[in-house]
Amino acid sequence: MAVCARLCGVGPARGCRRRGAAREQRRGGGGDSEPDTDTDPEEAGGGGGASVEDDELTERIECARPAPHPAEVGPNGRAPMSLLELPPELLVQIFGSLPGTDLPSLARVCTTFRRILRTDTIWRRRCREEYGVCENLRKLEITGVSCRDVYAKRINPRVKSGRFMKILPDYEHMEYRDVYTCLLHRYRHILGLWQPDIGPYGGLLNVVVDGLFIIGWMYLPPHDPHVDDPMRFKPLFRIHLMERKSATVECMYGHKGPHNGHIQIVKKDEFSTKCNQTDHHRMSGGRQEEFRTWLREEWGRTLEDIFHEHMQELILMKFIYTSQYDNCLTYRRIYLPPSSPDDLIKPGLFKGTYGSHGLEIVMLSFHGRKAKGTKITGDPNIPAGQQTVEIDLARPLQLPDIENLRDFSELSRIVLEVQEQVRREEQEEEQCREDEDRFQQAASSPAAQPRGGEGAEKEESSAGAEQTAQDKATASQPFVLPMGVISRNEDYPRTCRICFYGTGLIAGHGFTSPERTPGVFVLFDDDRFGFIWLELKSFSLYSRIKVSFQNAEAPSREAFDEMLKNIQSLAT
């Protein structure tokens, strides 16, 4: 604060103005050029008068300043000695380039700064640069909010489904400062990607600044089995200013338009939503109409179109489980996986087929010689947060020719051989660790040295195999699913780059008796891969989610690993 006071030419007391006037008289300057530096004592933190020591310190500072360069001399014959002598429009530009969180401290320096910080241009620039708000408040009364169309639903009694309309708050008496302080800055901690706590099903919520709204969009996979189709999304809540300095939270769940809601930031990287008018979620036709509407939105079909009895049970179970929450949910932050130039492909979010469970969202991340697929959405067998597949990038598989590849027994033989090799190596590594523990307990032993060299040689050979596999990944080879392997989507690619040995997690209903079983990871291209579940004789096809998510990058590799550990522990 003291530094800012020296820069602007004012001190912590009203005596600053008198000292400034005295200096102007000594320099021969006119009284008319003195800026208005009258400060509020409470905000400036000063008392009534100035001490002799303050006067002497100020004089020493003034005398210690170097002489101005001729090019810096202003029209009045001297160089500006403080920020207050700069033109107001230049101060607006300077203040507008500062972070919005620093502006309140700047306003406490003096009344002149506080008056300049009332300029809405400054706050409009902060809204645009920090949160991407490009709308013009003064034009919204005529043109409407240039955001997504799905904001409010106005019900027409003659049309059962109703239609979505835009509802405009009172922007005529609103300022960008209100938008920044009462909306954007206040709710900045909930921006980004989140996973809702909906039992085994999970989900993917993206909270974004959309125009002059903060909206929570729930992202849904496309209808099964169209894995290459774009993601679907629907709004769960929105926050905006209906009047100055008052942010309104509205629940968007249901089919009767926005209604009263509440958001509570529980702790770091966690918040919860609550609907205060759950009657808006009910439909006139009762639970049957709600189920039919949910089925059309979730699966794009009716129950009569689904002939598989087990699939009908799974769908009905999911509807009963998820509808009981009524949009009263707790969300935990998730990050996008960090990438590295050595990664096989770019990590990220993918949508994949999971048999009768439909399409689910999986996060692919790389961890050295391993690649992991973690479920963001799940099912009663393998819940969200669990690691669905793990790929050993140091063990590429050489597939047989296209004719022999159709034979499932041939592919099974290749994979089981690798599995047996992995099992033997794990036993050897376990034996080596036990031997090393014994050697350490018995102090130093010369026999331990060759073992260390052997381990280093094995690690070097594994790294060389991984590099060779990545070099081969640039070339393509024919691919076809073996006979007897079930695929929800027959429109899979017929060429692949490379295959790796991997394991997939399977379990009974309720995540009972989980076990990892061998399988084949098939890389088709930069945006698609597959996994053959050997024991289930099924094939899952994954396609990249091509959405640019903001505020979703992990601050560090350690933070991402901690996030993965947390969501897996919650799922367990």
ABEGO torsion letter per residue (X at the ends): XAAAAAAAGBBABAAAAAAAAAAAAAAGBBAAABBBABBBAAAAGBBABBBAAAAAAAAAAAAABBBBBAAABBAAGBBBABAAABBAAAAAAAAAABBAAAAAAAAAABAAAAAAAABAAAAAAAAAAAAGBABBAAAAAAAEBBBBABABBBBBAABAAEBBBBBBBBAAABBAAAAAAAAAAAAAAABEBBBBBBEAAEEBBBBBBBEABBBBBBBBBBBOABAABBBBBBBABBBBBABBGBBBBBBABEAAEBBBBBBBBABBGBBBBBBABAAAABBAAEAAAAAAAAAAAAAGBBAAABABAAAAAAAAAAAAAAAAAGGBBBBBBBBBBBBBAABABBBEBBBBBBEAAEBBBBBBBBBEABBBBBBABBBAABBBGBBABBBBAABBBBBBBAAAAABAAAAAAAAAAAAAAAAAAAAAAAAAAAAAAAAAAAEBBAAAAAAAAAAAAAAAAAAAAAAAAAAAAABBBBBBBBBGBBBABABBBABBABBBBBBBBBBBBGGBGBBBBBBBBBBABAABBBBBBAAAGBBBBBBBBBBBBBGABBABAAAAAAAAAAAAAAAX
